């Protein structure tokens, strides 16, 4: 049955103004509470026909979209508000996320600060100059592991001229809802091009409707999720499971500088509780002296202890989260007892884990501030250690104070790394970040 026609539609309060929009200066009316419950999947009204209806409304609005410069200016203003720790929507969001996840407000604040840092007016202007005027409707299936994950891609799509339907994860349904509200308050015309909704992943009928009614589907999640979606639609732009690491040169570096370096790497480990694709799992120390690498691991443990004092770890962990952390600790403990060249440092109540394994290849951490530290003698050995994860690496923090490894960045990109940065900057990729080798940027017509 055709959904009832309304001049304005909201999904989780994100505003769509239609071709019959109210005269300039008037305000759009919110749906009733019953309607809001319905479009959030709590009642049968959120059905494939309703998503198709929203898609038609978005296509009508995108027939005459705002210029890229206007979109960029509006989004720059919106992000400026969201960078303000005192902004009411941000404060309310982080309080709710903290209650749902157990993450500390301080940790969430610093993590979101890092994410939003590159979203500056100059970066938006530069992005708008490269926009291709893409006229299409993109569906986004967002992850629930990191607050704000996927914002780069949504912004890139809007500046390029696309309209978007954002399906938030039920584990974190709040950020894009609130962000879209700020857009609506700043520029209702741009808000015409955004719909935000949330529904359970078990609703395959709604996922299928999203794919059918959009020109392409942009999805974030585990590789198994990407495989399931690829079976559903050939129009998929997938962002699957990826991890990040680091390389630090410490020979002929002053002790005070190494201490600051360890603090920067510890920040990369801790932000977002190490749950995103930009979180550091394994750092490789370039030195000829095993004792120097061991001392760096010890400095990492001290730095993570200081981070835990400043940015408290989660108040409680589920069994499914705590078990892999315990397993990583016990594996290191028993290998050390067995005489292997392994050492480890652990914080109380799972506040951090540092595992020193000198000859290890790249290893995935179980997250929640667990990091592996190894030693390499040169770039060739580093590449050999990374080989098992070639094509699965997203970001790499590099500290090369003497300029000894000028080709390292290009070699890392050959391994699939899209974000090479200084330690402490891993969660702040540029606005035009070519995530996963620029997969979406290329689709949108940006030069990569």
Buried (B, 14 or more C-beta within 10 A) or exposed (E): EEBEEBBBBBBBBBBBBBEEBBEEEEEBEEBEEEBBBBBBBEEEBBBBEBBBBBBEBBBBBBEEBBEBBBBBBBBBBBBBBBBEEEBEBBBEBBEBBBEEBBBBBEBBBBBBBBBBBBBBBEBBBBBBEBBEEBBBBBBBBBBBBBBBBBBBBBBBBBBBBBBBBBBBBBEBBBBBBBBBBBBBBBBBBBBBBBBBBBBEBEBEEBBBBBBBBBBBBBBBBEEEBBEBBBEBBEBBBBBBBBBBBBBBBBEEBEEEEBEBBBBBBBBBBBBBBBBBBBBBBBBBBBBEEBEBBBBBBBBBBBBBBEBBEEBBBBEEBEEEBBEBBBEBBEBBBEBBEEEEBBBBBBBEEBBBBBBBBBEBBBBBBBBBBBBBBBBBEEBEBBBEBBEEBEEBBBBBBBBBBEEEBEEBBEBBBEBBBBBBBEBBBBBBBBBBBBBBBBBBBEBBEBEE
